[in-house]
Amino acid sequence: MIPPRLLIFRNFPIEVQTDEDHREVEIVDALMASTAAPLLLPVSPLGLSDGGVLAKNPSLVLLTEYHRFYAKAVRHPTPSLFLSLGTGYNEARRTSGIHFGDLPKNRVFFDRHFMRTTKNLFDVFVSQSTSGDTACLAQAAAWCLATRSPYFRINPPNINRLSLTCTDAEKVADFLWGVMVYLRTTARHDLDQLASFIKRLKS
């Protein structure tokens, strides 16, 4: 469907009317739809592709669901904790721009300009579809700050970029080792704070 729309599978009712496609599906079908990565895996039996194309980071989707669930409640309970777990991020890089206007009249320069601009446009699309560190992170953090809800974000850098189809045990082990190093160094303070907060919740 163009433009694409996000379909959310729920096991609970919401208090507001939406124009979403409300369908009853088996858990296995929902999982296959949620993991049908474009270009790598076929479209799911439901005719759906991975929702990450629209919401790679589902933080704002979750907050929207929270408000829908308590839409008619007299008082919204404040979430005890918001924990966002990432799957890695890449450092930002500059592009030469996306602009098809004022194309060169020379055929050679025209082809180069067109191909470079098309590549930049494709790179932006892929980055937006695969990166979890988008604007929604700052918006989710701001929402939690406004409601005094503790917010934690744990996301290791992509030290060694690993393909989804990689089966090289050495590369996978090296990647996992890099994640372990991140958890024991850069993220150690946040993890200690998170553990202390959870202990206080239990007491």
Legacy VTK file of the C-alpha trace (Angstrom):
# vtk DataFile Version 3.0
C-alpha trace
ASCII
DATASET POLYDATA
POINTS 203 float
0.000 0.000 0.000
1.275 3.453 -0.890
1.605 5.475 1.204
2.436 2.718 3.712
0.490 2.486 6.963
1.421 1.004 10.310
-0.662 -1.958 11.472
-0.509 -2.704 15.203
-1.352 -6.129 16.580
-2.878 -5.912 20.088
-4.158 -8.345 22.681
-6.069 -5.619 24.528
-8.896 -3.209 23.652
-8.383 0.525 23.248
-10.835 3.252 24.241
-10.683 5.321 21.051
-11.827 4.661 17.514
-9.140 4.407 14.837
-9.183 3.792 11.100
-6.786 0.881 11.471
-7.330 -2.546 9.989
-8.628 -4.546 12.979
-8.006 -8.174 12.162
-7.688 -11.290 14.290
-4.451 -13.112 13.531
-2.397 -15.936 14.986
0.735 -14.983 16.936
2.966 -16.697 14.381
1.448 -14.572 11.581
1.994 -11.389 13.581
5.635 -12.356 14.189
6.227 -13.171 10.521
4.750 -9.813 9.522
6.861 -7.979 12.120
10.097 -9.554 10.875
9.541 -9.462 7.108
12.511 -7.201 6.387
12.181 -5.664 2.890
14.690 -6.867 0.259
15.859 -9.679 2.566
12.711 -11.639 3.402
9.485 -12.185 1.463
6.258 -10.427 2.321
4.411 -12.229 5.117
1.373 -14.460 4.440
-0.758 -11.504 5.550
0.700 -9.411 2.738
2.644 -7.215 5.179
6.266 -6.108 5.470
8.317 -5.221 8.537
6.807 -2.269 10.408
10.341 -0.985 10.938
10.054 0.717 7.563
7.761 3.240 9.276
8.683 2.822 12.938
12.116 1.297 13.377
12.065 2.644 16.906
8.581 1.986 18.337
8.898 4.353 21.317
6.308 6.858 20.082
4.019 4.036 18.958
4.109 2.636 22.494
3.388 6.033 24.059
0.484 6.527 21.648
-0.899 3.115 22.631
-0.578 4.079 26.289
-2.710 7.184 25.772
-5.257 5.273 23.698
-5.555 2.606 26.384
-6.246 5.190 29.095
-8.127 7.629 26.850
-11.313 7.585 28.943
-9.669 7.129 32.319
-10.285 9.886 34.864
-6.610 9.845 35.779
-3.700 8.405 33.832
-1.288 6.347 35.915
2.310 7.458 35.398
4.502 4.756 33.856
6.954 3.409 36.418
9.718 3.036 33.871
10.444 3.510 30.167
13.232 1.250 28.912
14.328 1.515 25.280
16.668 -1.214 23.991
18.412 -0.489 20.695
19.995 -2.838 18.179
22.993 -0.643 17.397
23.640 2.665 15.684
26.014 4.112 13.110
27.759 7.442 13.269
26.093 10.230 11.287
27.670 11.095 7.955
27.170 13.912 5.489
25.825 13.561 1.967
26.242 15.840 -1.026
22.542 16.710 -0.964
19.315 15.626 -2.628
18.392 18.041 -5.387
17.256 17.249 -8.926
16.780 20.879 -9.954
19.166 22.784 -12.232
20.463 19.585 -13.841
23.634 20.016 -15.941
23.040 20.257 -19.698
26.137 18.198 -20.436
25.035 14.540 -20.763
28.036 13.167 -18.835
27.631 15.575 -15.929
23.857 15.056 -16.042
24.256 11.284 -15.622
26.722 11.709 -12.745
24.534 14.264 -10.994
21.386 12.169 -11.447
23.049 8.967 -10.210
24.653 10.691 -7.213
21.381 12.343 -6.207
19.448 9.100 -6.633
22.027 7.266 -4.501
21.796 9.912 -1.780
18.005 9.632 -1.798
18.243 5.827 -1.531
20.799 6.092 1.303
18.501 8.424 3.241
15.574 6.029 2.791
17.603 3.010 3.919
19.044 4.905 6.883
15.608 6.119 7.967
14.208 2.591 7.656
17.010 0.830 9.517
18.146 3.312 12.151
16.545 3.289 15.580
18.168 6.566 16.608
15.688 8.894 14.949
13.873 12.021 16.140
11.337 9.903 18.023
14.000 9.140 20.667
14.270 12.773 21.717
10.474 13.100 21.636
9.976 9.986 23.800
12.609 11.185 26.269
10.932 14.614 26.445
7.527 12.985 27.067
8.981 10.915 29.919
10.626 14.005 31.381
7.320 15.896 31.283
5.480 13.055 33.067
8.369 12.396 35.494
8.752 8.856 34.143
12.313 7.471 34.369
13.728 6.996 30.861
16.603 4.667 29.970
18.122 4.071 26.540
20.613 1.237 26.043
21.994 1.040 22.508
25.449 -0.288 21.552
27.287 1.226 18.578
27.708 -0.887 15.459
31.415 -1.461 16.081
31.569 -4.040 13.315
28.621 -3.771 10.956
27.045 -7.191 10.612
24.782 -8.271 7.785
21.447 -9.810 8.696
22.395 -12.803 6.556
25.883 -13.257 8.053
26.641 -16.849 9.124
30.338 -16.393 9.885
30.695 -17.530 13.513
33.875 -15.507 14.026
32.266 -12.262 12.846
29.161 -12.884 14.977
31.310 -13.630 18.045
33.385 -10.488 17.423
30.218 -8.410 17.163
28.796 -9.873 20.399
32.113 -9.220 22.139
31.903 -5.572 21.113
28.406 -5.383 22.607
29.661 -6.946 25.844
32.455 -4.381 26.051
29.897 -1.596 25.559
27.681 -2.964 28.351
30.618 -3.202 30.765
32.074 0.225 29.973
30.002 2.946 28.284
26.624 1.667 29.463
27.769 0.530 32.910
26.581 3.650 34.717
23.138 3.571 33.095
22.768 -0.161 33.818
23.701 0.357 37.477
21.125 3.150 37.743
18.520 0.952 36.044
19.210 -1.983 38.390
18.965 0.266 41.462
15.701 1.757 40.218
14.148 -1.677 39.589
15.178 -2.813 43.081
13.415 0.215 44.556
10.274 -0.631 42.576
10.228 -4.139 44.040
10.690 -2.966 47.624
LINES 1 204
203 0 1 2 3 4 5 6 7 8 9 10 11 12 13 14 15 16 17 18 19 20 21 22 23 24 25 26 27 28 29 30 31 32 33 34 35 36 37 38 39 40 41 42 43 44 45 46 47 48 49 50 51 52 53 54 55 56 57 58 59 60 61 62 63 64 65 66 67 68 69 70 71 72 73 74 75 76 77 78 79 80 81 82 83 84 85 86 87 88 89 90 91 92 93 94 95 96 97 98 99 100 101 102 103 104 105 106 107 108 109 110 111 112 113 114 115 116 117 118 119 120 121 122 123 124 125 126 127 128 129 130 131 132 133 134 135 136 137 138 139 140 141 142 143 144 145 146 147 148 149 150 151 152 153 154 155 156 157 158 159 160 161 162 163 164 165 166 167 168 169 170 171 172 173 174 175 176 177 178 179 180 181 182 183 184 185 186 187 188 189 190 191 192 193 194 195 196 197 198 199 200 201 202
